[in-house]
């Protein structure tokens, strides 16, 4: 267990809130406001859990992101 979580949401307040709560609980947190950035972060380091918004602006939404992450690692919890 590596204790790291990736949060993906286009709303800055949600990212800040989840980051604050999860860090207080001892998790290492990375944040992305777009799915494409989340994929880059996920490829760079392993995450135990990915928390993502479903509706996001841009080329990819949360469902697309889940499919891409599953293709990279089908064991990660999303």
N, C-alpha and C positions, 0 to 999 in steps of 0.2 A: 504494500500500500504506500503510494507516494504522497498522499495527502494534498494533491493539487487539483484545483477546480478551474475550469474555463467558463467564464460568464459572457454570453453574447446577447446584447440588447442595444437597440438604437436610441433608447432613452437614457440620457446621462444620469438622471436621478436614480433610476433603477440600478444601474451599474454601481454607482456610489454606495447605495444602501446595501446591496448584496455583498459588495466588497467589504464594507465595514463589519457587517454581521459575521461573515464567514472568516475573516481574519481574526476577529475576537475569539472565535472557536478554534483557532489554531491552524486553519487551512492556508495553503499558499494559493493565491488567486491571481489569475490573469484575466484581462478584460478585452473585449473587442466590440466595436459598435457596428461592424459589418461582417457578414458571413465569410467573405473572401479573406479578411484579416484573421478571422478565427481559424480558418484552414491553415494559413501560414503559421500561426502560433502552434497549432496542433501538430503540424509536421516537424516543428523545431524541438518540441519536448512532449513527453507523455503527460496525459492528464487522467486522473481517476474518474472524473465526472465532468460533463459538459451541461451547463444550464443555458438554454437558448429560448429567446422569444420566437414565436412562430411567424408573426407578420413583421417584416423589416423591409425598408426601401432598398432598391438596388436590384442587381441581376439575380441574386439568390435570396430566398426566404429561409425561415427556420427548418422547414421540411426538406428543402434542398440541402441545407447544411447537414442535417442528420444523415441523409443518404451518403454524402461525401465523407463524413467522419466514419460512418460504418464501413465504408469501402477501405478506409485506412486502418481501422482497428475495430473489429466487430465485437470486442470484449468490453469496450468502454461503455459506461453508463451515461445515457443521455436523458 
